[in-house]
């Protein structure tokens, strides 16, 4: 399972199969994405037929995360 990374903090998209990343365009398996949600936990979604659909979803998640107000945990120091 290889993955391709986009901009820092955006997440990755990949296929969970035995094919190398150079063969993904011909591979019938669906793409999966992995990213950090607003709580900082790792999340994964699957079911994307094309690489473009996976990237579009990652972009939508990334822009929604950036637009949301930043919250502070009580354990974190504020400077």
C-alpha positions as CSV (number, residue, x, y, z in Angstrom):
1,X,0.0,0.0,0.0
2,X,1.7,3.2,-1.2
3,X,0.2,6.6,-0.6
4,X,0.7,10.0,-2.1
5,X,0.9,13.1,0.1
6,X,-0.5,16.5,-0.8
7,X,0.2,19.8,1.0
8,X,1.3,19.5,4.6
9,X,-1.6,18.8,6.9
10,X,-4.0,17.9,4.0
11,X,-3.8,14.1,4.3
12,X,-3.1,11.3,1.9
13,X,-4.9,9.2,-0.7
14,X,-4.1,5.6,-1.5
15,X,-5.3,2.3,-2.7
16,X,-5.3,-0.7,-0.3
17,X,-4.2,-3.3,-2.8
18,X,-1.2,-5.1,-4.1
19,X,-0.8,-2.9,-7.2
20,X,2.1,-0.3,-7.3
21,X,1.1,3.4,-7.4
22,X,2.2,3.5,-11.0
23,X,-0.6,1.1,-11.9
24,X,-3.4,2.8,-9.9
25,X,-4.9,4.4,-13.0
26,X,-5.6,0.9,-14.4
27,X,-6.5,-0.8,-11.1
28,X,-10.2,-1.4,-10.4
29,X,-9.9,-0.9,-6.6
30,X,-11.3,2.2,-5.0
31,X,-9.2,5.0,-3.5
32,X,-9.1,5.7,0.2
33,X,-8.2,8.9,2.0
34,X,-6.6,9.4,5.5
35,X,-6.5,12.7,7.3
36,X,-6.7,14.3,10.8
37,X,-10.1,15.5,11.8
38,X,-10.7,18.7,13.8
39,X,-10.2,16.9,17.1
40,X,-6.7,15.8,15.8
41,X,-7.8,12.1,15.5
42,X,-6.9,10.1,12.4
43,X,-9.9,9.4,10.2
44,X,-10.2,7.4,7.0
45,X,-12.8,7.4,4.2
46,X,-13.1,5.1,1.2
47,X,-15.2,4.6,-1.9
48,X,-13.6,7.1,-4.3
49,X,-13.6,5.8,-7.9
50,X,-11.0,8.3,-9.2
51,X,-7.9,10.0,-7.8
52,X,-9.6,13.4,-8.6
53,X,-12.6,12.6,-6.4
54,X,-10.3,11.6,-3.5
55,X,-8.3,14.8,-3.9
56,X,-11.5,16.9,-4.1
57,X,-12.7,15.4,-0.8
58,X,-9.4,16.0,0.9
59,X,-9.4,19.6,-0.3
60,X,-13.0,20.1,1.0
61,X,-12.0,18.7,4.4
62,X,-8.9,20.8,4.5
63,X,-10.7,24.0,3.7
64,X,-13.4,23.3,6.2
65,X,-10.8,22.6,8.9
66,X,-9.0,25.9,8.1
67,X,-12.2,27.9,8.1
68,X,-13.3,26.5,11.5
69,X,-12.3,28.6,14.6
70,X,-9.4,27.1,16.4
71,X,-10.2,25.7,19.9
72,X,-7.9,25.2,22.7
73,X,-7.7,22.3,25.0
74,X,-7.6,23.1,28.7
75,X,-4.2,21.3,28.9
76,X,-2.5,23.3,26.2
77,X,-0.5,26.4,27.1
78,X,-1.4,29.6,25.5
79,X,1.3,32.1,24.6
